[in-house]
């Protein structure tokens, strides 16, 4: 049954990444995670990085960093084409750490080459787009200028972690930048014509509480709605082994959201966001063997099904409470 939501040809009530890909490129695309060996200024300045970040800097599902990026791409492309039984266009996703934390000449060599990646047999693969995960404080003018040039050759999406709009929370999680820094990086990318995918995390601890309030998390969604990002990823905070967050979890200093509360919250956040914003993710997960809690995050399909069911039961769609001038309807 088709949804009443305008950006859906299924029963989905939000703007899925699958819908976007099929209508943008006429087909599904293989999204290939790559660890290009970047670092992060938040770690190099003497800190442990963000409290939830693993030793691979969000690149836990990437191939071995010791392999060249083009080989990582070819191996994962072969795995996916074997799984699906057909070749598809591919989107290299430079996921690990901060993908613009390097001199512009180094970035140019890496990302220009990504436009010409091949499969394991050396056959060209259609590359309609590239995604680059980074931080708003790793975007000097010369890097933004290069990304704008690259954006004329393929669709470039830069992924920025906002996580929360609340500076007290950003400080508590060791984010290493404040809201003003995020706004600066986001605005400069948009002014250069570059699409941005913004990440937020539900369930973060704050300065004086083991978890942000529901109101604070809705305020972050309303903040995003005012800026109308091209893409959004919504994550649930999950605790991974060997992170500062795991120490807090063992010390009982966290309040992790139950699945029911998370599902209800996400539905309300979706209602605040513009309907044209593409929702690339609605829950976060880590490797099963290193994810400590909450256990329910390991069953992504069940979480997504619960979100679909709740939206339908409430007759709620993405954008139902969006007001173009900002705020709620």
SULBELUR-V134345 format. One record per helix or strand of 3 or more residues. SS is the DSSP state (hx for helix, st for strand). FROM is the first residue (numbers start at 1). TO is the last residue. If there is no record, write none. Layout:
[[SS/FROM/TO] [SS/FROM/TO]]
This chain:
[[hx/17/25] [st/29/34] [hx/41/44] [hx/69/84] [st/89/94] [hx/104/114] [st/129/134] [hx/141/150] [st/155/163] [hx/167/172] [hx/179/191] [st/195/202] [hx/214/227] [st/231/236] [hx/244/250] [hx/259/272] [st/278/281] [st/291/293] [hx/295/298] [hx/300/313]]
